């Protein structure tokens, strides 16, 4: 189940990033509705005297839904942060545009004021001098030549006044237009700032809900793990505990993918090839009893391999000859585990060991003792979790034994 969750997390994240915040909220609300249904079922089952497999299944279902909700919340948080970054960038750009526009308006206003002042001075001078009318100026001319000259001067002065006035009106219109545009930018800026504050509040609410959901998930996982241990004590089916740390799960799967990829490319001393994964394998333990099969536990939870219940310290054998491509000592997930590449894209994994007796790059023979069984990592009891992978993908081990 752990690795299945990790793979699901990878695929979900890649699609959810393209979703909008509103779509993510809708998805989160739908998941919450399903969580509420699961809680109702749990409340009904908890009224019984003992918590059974049915209760465990309902609890596991709720945990899966909580994980989906958490993934959605984190995608929503990322989307909100992207929106905030975009709005902040837009605000900075708008503020810079406002500064530039204000400088242009101030410059044009200064030019207007200067031209207007000159025009007013001219009008005041004409008024103070008591300038005669155009007809009076022309009639006082001594001869026709003087009259034509004065007429041309009057026309020139009139045209100059008219040009100055036109220029003033044009500048005034430009200034008013720019002021209106500036006001629109300021309105837009205020709206963006309000949107920014709203998004920041939404982000904080999102973060708070993530924290609350993580706590709820951890609490439910703790209850689920405790119940699984109790049920495991009553049977021979040992299970992998619920793991809520998705980053750790993704890291485990990434290590496995990298190891199988390295084996298939034949890098270093590790050899292998992408192929059909054909071949026969031996049993990894002296026991032939299988307590949990592939691809599900009896509860219905995903199970990526098969389990052989054996006492701690029992021999774990290489199911076939090959090269050790991965050895890990974890306190979660698979615990102490080892992987062997058998060539033709076929590899095997042995998990929850108490100790490992081989190292990466070592060639092993079929039936060679490679580890001693245990219950390390997320395990409810001593057993050998055995996986068969073809080109890195989990397949049914029973098809090879």
C-alpha positions as CSV (number, residue, x, y, z in Angstrom):
1,X,0.0,0.0,0.0
2,X,2.8,2.4,0.9
3,X,4.4,2.3,-2.6
4,X,1.0,2.5,-4.2
5,X,0.3,5.7,-2.3
6,X,3.7,7.1,-3.4
7,X,3.0,6.4,-7.1
8,X,-0.5,7.9,-6.8
9,X,1.0,11.0,-5.2
10,X,3.3,11.5,-8.2
11,X,0.6,11.2,-10.8
12,X,-1.9,13.3,-8.9
13,X,0.5,16.2,-8.3
14,X,1.3,16.5,-12.0
15,X,-2.3,16.9,-13.0
16,X,-3.5,19.0,-10.1
17,X,-0.9,21.7,-10.7
18,X,-2.8,22.8,-13.8
19,X,-6.1,23.1,-11.9
20,X,-7.3,26.5,-10.7
21,X,-7.9,27.3,-7.1
22,X,-11.7,27.1,-7.5
23,X,-11.4,23.7,-9.1
24,X,-9.2,22.5,-6.3
25,X,-11.6,23.9,-3.7
26,X,-14.5,22.0,-5.4
27,X,-12.4,18.8,-5.4
28,X,-11.5,19.3,-1.7
29,X,-15.2,19.8,-0.8
30,X,-16.1,16.6,-2.6
31,X,-13.4,14.7,-0.8
32,X,-14.6,16.2,2.5
33,X,-18.1,15.0,1.8
34,X,-16.7,11.4,1.3
35,X,-14.7,11.8,4.5
36,X,-17.9,12.7,6.4
37,X,-19.6,9.6,5.0
38,X,-16.6,7.5,6.2
39,X,-16.8,9.1,9.6
40,X,-20.5,8.2,9.8
41,X,-19.7,4.6,9.0
42,X,-16.9,4.6,11.6
43,X,-19.2,6.0,14.2
44,X,-21.7,3.3,13.5
45,X,-19.1,0.5,13.6
46,X,-17.4,1.9,16.8
47,X,-20.7,1.3,18.7
48,X,-19.9,-2.4,18.5
49,X,-18.1,-4.1,21.4
50,X,-14.9,-4.8,19.4
51,X,-13.3,-3.2,16.4
52,X,-13.1,-5.7,13.6
53,X,-11.7,-5.9,10.0
54,X,-14.7,-4.0,8.8
55,X,-13.9,-1.1,11.1
56,X,-10.2,-1.3,9.9
57,X,-11.3,-1.2,6.3
58,X,-13.5,1.9,7.0
59,X,-10.7,3.6,8.9
60,X,-8.2,2.8,6.0
61,X,-10.7,4.3,3.6
62,X,-10.9,7.5,5.6
63,X,-7.1,7.7,5.8
64,X,-6.9,7.4,2.0
65,X,-9.4,10.2,1.7
66,X,-7.6,12.3,4.2
67,X,-4.4,11.9,2.2
68,X,-6.2,12.9,-1.0
69,X,-7.6,15.9,0.8
70,X,-4.1,16.8,2.0
71,X,-2.7,16.5,-1.5
72,X,-5.4,18.7,-2.8
73,X,-4.9,21.3,0.0
74,X,-1.2,21.4,-0.8
75,X,-1.9,21.9,-4.5
76,X,-4.3,24.6,-3.6
77,X,-1.6,26.2,-1.4
78,X,0.8,26.2,-4.4
79,X,-1.8,27.7,-6.7
80,X,-2.6,30.4,-4.2
81,X,1.1,31.2,-3.8
82,X,1.4,31.5,-7.5
83,X,-1.6,33.8,-7.7
84,X,-0.1,36.0,-4.8
85,X,3.3,36.1,-6.6
86,X,1.6,37.2,-9.9
87,X,-0.5,39.9,-8.1
88,X,2.5,41.2,-6.3
89,X,4.4,41.4,-9.6
90,X,1.5,43.2,-11.2
91,X,1.2,45.6,-8.3
92,X,4.9,46.5,-8.6
93,X,4.5,47.1,-12.3
94,X,1.4,49.2,-11.9
95,X,3.0,51.3,-9.2
96,X,6.0,52.0,-11.5
97,X,3.6,52.9,-14.4
98,X,1.8,55.3,-12.0
99,X,5.0,57.0,-11.1
100,X,5.9,57.4,-14.8
101,X,2.5,58.7,-15.7
102,X,2.5,61.2,-12.8
103,X,5.9,62.5,-14.0
104,X,4.5,63.0,-17.6
105,X,1.4,64.8,-16.2
106,X,3.5,67.0,-14.0
107,X,5.7,67.9,-17.0
108,X,2.8,68.7,-19.3
109,X,1.1,70.7,-16.5
110,X,4.2,72.8,-16.2
111,X,4.3,73.4,-20.0
112,X,0.6,74.3,-19.9
113,X,1.1,76.7,-17.0
114,X,4.0,78.4,-18.8
115,X,2.1,78.8,-22.1
116,X,-1.1,79.9,-20.3
117,X,0.8,82.5,-18.3
118,X,2.4,84.0,-21.5
119,X,-1.0,84.2,-23.1
120,X,-2.5,85.9,-20.1
121,X,0.3,88.4,-20.1
122,X,-0.4,89.2,-23.7
123,X,-4.1,89.8,-23.1
124,X,-3.3,92.0,-20.1
125,X,-0.9,94.1,-22.1
126,X,-3.4,94.5,-24.9
127,X,-6.0,95.6,-22.3
128,X,-3.7,98.0,-20.5
129,X,-2.6,99.6,-23.8
130,X,-6.2,100.2,-24.8
131,X,-5.6,98.7,-28.2
132,X,-7.9,100.0,-30.9
133,X,-10.2,98.0,-32.9
134,X,-9.0,96.5,-36.2
135,X,-11.2,98.9,-38.2
136,X,-9.8,101.9,-36.3
137,X,-6.2,100.8,-37.0
138,X,-6.8,100.5,-40.7
139,X,-8.7,103.8,-41.1
140,X,-5.9,105.8,-39.6
141,X,-3.5,104.6,-42.2
142,X,-2.2,107.6,-44.3
143,X,-2.1,105.6,-47.5
144,X,-3.1,102.2,-49.1
145,X,0.4,100.8,-48.6
146,X,0.3,101.4,-44.9
147,X,-3.1,99.9,-44.7
148,X,-2.0,96.6,-46.4
149,X,1.0,96.4,-44.0
150,X,-1.1,97.0,-40.9
151,X,-3.7,94.5,-42.1
152,X,-1.0,91.8,-42.5
153,X,0.4,92.5,-39.0
154,X,-3.1,92.2,-37.5
155,X,-3.8,89.0,-39.3
156,X,-0.4,87.6,-38.0
157,X,-1.1,88.6,-34.4
158,X,-4.6,87.1,-34.6
159,X,-3.3,83.8,-36.0
160,X,-0.6,83.6,-33.3
161,X,-3.2,84.2,-30.5
162,X,-5.4,81.5,-32.1
163,X,-2.5,79.0,-32.4
164,X,-1.6,79.6,-28.7
165,X,-5.1,79.1,-27.6
166,X,-5.4,75.9,-29.7
167,X,-2.2,74.6,-28.2
168,X,-3.5,75.4,-24.7
169,X,-6.7,73.5,-25.4
170,X,-4.8,70.5,-26.8
171,X,-2.5,70.4,-23.7
172,X,-5.5,70.6,-21.4
173,X,-7.3,67.7,-23.1
174,X,-4.1,65.6,-23.0
175,X,-3.6,66.3,-19.3
176,X,-7.2,65.5,-18.5
177,X,-7.0,62.2,-20.5
178,X,-3.8,61.2,-18.7
179,X,-5.3,62.1,-15.3
180,X,-8.3,59.8,-16.1
181,X,-6.0,57.0,-17.1
182,X,-4.0,57.5,-14.0
183,X,-7.1,57.4,-11.8
184,X,-8.1,54.1,-13.5
185,X,-4.7,52.6,-12.8
186,X,-5.0,53.7,-9.2
187,X,-8.4,52.0,-9.0
188,X,-6.9,48.9,-10.6
189,X,-4.0,49.0,-8.1
190,X,-6.4,49.2,-5.1
191,X,-8.4,46.2,-6.5
192,X,-5.2,44.2,-6.9
193,X,-4.1,45.1,-3.4
194,X,-7.5,44.0,-2.0
195,X,-7.2,40.7,-4.1
196,X,-3.8,40.2,-2.6
197,X,-5.1,40.6,0.9
198,X,-7.9,38.2,0.2
199,X,-5.5,35.6,-1.3
200,X,-3.2,36.0,1.7
201,X,-6.1,35.3,4.0
202,X,-7.1,32.3,1.9
203,X,-3.5,31.1,2.0
204,X,-3.3,31.3,5.8
205,X,-6.7,29.5,6.1
206,X,-5.3,26.9,3.7
207,X,-2.1,26.4,5.8
208,X,-4.2,26.1,9.0
209,X,-6.4,23.5,7.4
210,X,-3.3,21.6,6.1
211,X,-2.0,21.5,9.7
212,X,-5.3,20.4,11.1
213,X,-5.6,17.7,8.3
214,X,-2.1,16.5,9.0
215,X,-2.9,16.1,12.7
216,X,-6.1,14.3,11.9
217,X,-4.3,12.0,9.4
218,X,-1.6,11.2,11.9
219,X,-4.2,10.5,14.6
220,X,-6.2,8.2,12.4
221,X,-3.0,6.5,11.1
222,X,-1.9,5.8,14.7
223,X,-5.3,4.3,15.5
224,X,-5.2,2.2,12.3
225,X,-1.7,1.0,13.0
226,X,-2.6,0.0,16.6
227,X,-5.7,-1.9,15.4
228,X,-3.6,-3.6,12.7
229,X,-1.1,-4.8,15.3
230,X,-4.0,-6.0,17.5
231,X,-5.6,-7.9,14.6
232,X,-2.1,-9.2,13.5
233,X,-1.7,-10.8,17.0
234,X,-4.9,-12.7,16.4
235,X,-3.8,-14.0,13.0
236,X,-0.8,-14.9,10.9
237,X,-1.4,-12.0,8.5
238,X,1.3,-9.4,9.2
239,X,0.7,-6.1,7.4
240,X,2.6,-3.0,6.4
241,X,1.6,-0.1,8.7
242,X,0.0,3.1,7.4
243,X,2.7,5.6,6.4
244,X,1.6,9.2,6.1
245,X,4.9,10.8,5.2
246,X,4.5,11.0,1.4
247,X,8.0,12.5,0.9
248,X,9.6,9.5,2.4
249,X,7.4,7.1,0.4
250,X,8.3,9.0,-2.8
251,X,12.0,8.8,-1.9
252,X,11.7,5.0,-1.5
253,X,10.1,4.5,-4.8
254,X,12.6,6.9,-6.4
255,X,15.5,4.8,-5.1
256,X,14.0,1.7,-6.5
257,X,13.3,3.3,-9.8
258,X,16.8,4.6,-10.0
259,X,18.3,1.2,-9.1
260,X,16.3,-0.7,-11.7
261,X,17.0,2.0,-14.3
262,X,20.7,1.8,-13.5
263,X,20.6,-2.0,-13.8
264,X,18.7,-1.8,-17.2
265,X,21.3,0.6,-18.6
266,X,24.2,-1.6,-17.5
267,X,26.0,1.3,-15.7
268,X,29.0,0.5,-13.5
269,X,29.3,-3.1,-12.3
270,X,25.6,-3.6,-12.3
271,X,24.3,-5.2,-15.5
272,X,20.9,-6.0,-16.9
273,X,18.5,-5.1,-19.6
274,X,14.9,-3.9,-20.2
275,X,13.1,-7.0,-21.3
276,X,10.1,-9.3,-20.8
277,X,11.0,-10.2,-17.3
278,X,10.6,-13.9,-18.1
279,X,12.0,-16.7,-15.9
280,X,11.4,-18.9,-12.9
281,X,12.2,-18.0,-9.3
282,X,12.6,-19.9,-6.1
283,X,10.9,-19.2,-2.8
284,X,12.7,-16.6,-0.6
285,X,12.1,-18.5,2.7
286,X,11.9,-22.0,4.0
287,X,8.2,-21.4,4.7
288,X,5.8,-21.8,1.8
289,X,2.9,-20.3,3.7
290,X,1.6,-17.0,2.3
291,X,-0.2,-14.8,4.8
292,X,-1.0,-11.9,2.4
293,X,-1.1,-12.1,-1.4
294,X,-0.8,-9.8,-4.4
295,X,-2.3,-7.2,-5.0
296,X,-4.4,-6.9,-1.8
297,X,-4.6,-7.8,1.8
298,X,-7.8,-9.6,3.0
299,X,-9.0,-6.2,4.0
300,X,-8.8,-5.0,0.4
301,X,-5.9,-2.6,1.0
302,X,-3.3,-2.6,-1.8
303,X,-0.3,-5.0,-1.3
304,X,2.5,-4.8,-3.8
305,X,4.0,-8.3,-3.1
306,X,3.4,-11.4,-1.1
307,X,4.2,-12.1,2.6
308,X,5.8,-15.1,4.1
309,X,5.3,-15.2,7.9
310,X,8.5,-16.5,9.5
311,X,10.2,-16.0,12.8
312,X,12.8,-13.2,13.3
313,X,16.3,-14.3,12.2
314,X,15.0,-16.9,9.7
315,X,17.0,-17.2,6.5
316,X,16.0,-15.1,3.5
317,X,17.2,-16.6,0.2
318,X,17.9,-15.1,-3.2
319,X,15.0,-16.2,-5.5
320,X,17.4,-16.4,-8.4
321,X,21.0,-15.6,-9.4
322,X,21.8,-12.0,-10.1
323,X,23.4,-8.8,-8.9
324,X,22.5,-6.9,-5.8
325,X,21.4,-3.4,-7.0
326,X,20.0,-1.8,-3.8
327,X,20.5,-2.2,0.0
328,X,18.7,0.1,2.4
329,X,18.4,0.4,6.1
330,X,15.2,2.3,6.9
331,X,13.1,2.7,10.1
332,X,10.0,3.2,7.9
333,X,8.4,1.7,4.8
334,X,10.3,-1.5,3.8
335,X,12.7,-1.2,6.7
336,X,15.9,-3.2,6.0
337,X,15.5,-4.3,2.4
338,X,17.5,-5.6,-0.5
339,X,16.9,-5.8,-4.3
340,X,18.4,-8.2,-6.8
341,X,18.6,-7.7,-10.6
342,X,18.1,-11.0,-12.5
343,X,18.5,-9.6,-16.0
344,X,15.9,-9.3,-18.8
345,X,14.1,-6.6,-16.8
346,X,13.4,-8.9,-13.9
347,X,14.2,-7.9,-10.3
348,X,13.2,-9.0,-6.8
349,X,12.8,-7.2,-3.5
350,X,13.0,-8.6,0.1
351,X,11.8,-6.3,2.9
352,X,11.5,-6.0,6.7
353,X,14.7,-7.9,7.4
354,X,16.5,-7.8,10.7
355,X,19.9,-7.8,9.0
356,X,21.3,-7.9,5.4
357,X,24.2,-10.1,4.5
358,X,25.1,-8.8,1.0
359,X,26.1,-5.5,-0.5
360,X,25.4,-3.5,-3.7
361,X,27.3,-4.8,-6.7
362,X,27.7,-8.3,-5.3
363,X,26.8,-11.3,-7.5
364,X,24.6,-13.8,-5.7
365,X,23.5,-17.3,-6.6
366,X,20.0,-18.7,-6.5
367,X,19.3,-20.0,-2.9
368,X,22.1,-18.0,-1.3
369,X,21.2,-16.5,2.1
370,X,21.1,-12.8,1.5
371,X,19.4,-11.6,4.7
372,X,17.7,-12.6,8.0
373,X,14.0,-12.0,8.4
374,X,12.5,-9.5,10.8
375,X,9.9,-6.8,11.3
376,X,11.8,-3.6,10.6
377,X,10.1,-0.6,9.0
378,X,6.3,-0.5,8.8
379,X,5.5,-4.0,9.8
380,X,3.0,-5.5,12.3
381,X,5.1,-8.6,12.8
382,X,8.1,-10.8,11.6
383,X,7.7,-11.8,8.0
384,X,9.4,-11.6,4.6
385,X,7.7,-9.2,2.2
386,X,8.7,-10.4,-1.3
387,X,8.2,-8.5,-4.5
388,X,8.8,-9.2,-8.1
389,X,9.3,-6.3,-10.5
390,X,9.4,-6.2,-14.2
391,X,11.2,-3.1,-15.5
392,X,10.6,-1.6,-12.1
393,X,6.9,-2.3,-12.0
394,X,5.3,-4.6,-9.3
395,X,3.8,-7.8,-10.7
396,X,2.3,-10.9,-9.2
397,X,5.2,-13.0,-7.6
398,X,3.1,-16.2,-7.8
399,X,3.5,-16.1,-11.6
400,X,7.2,-16.7,-11.1
401,X,7.4,-19.2,-8.2
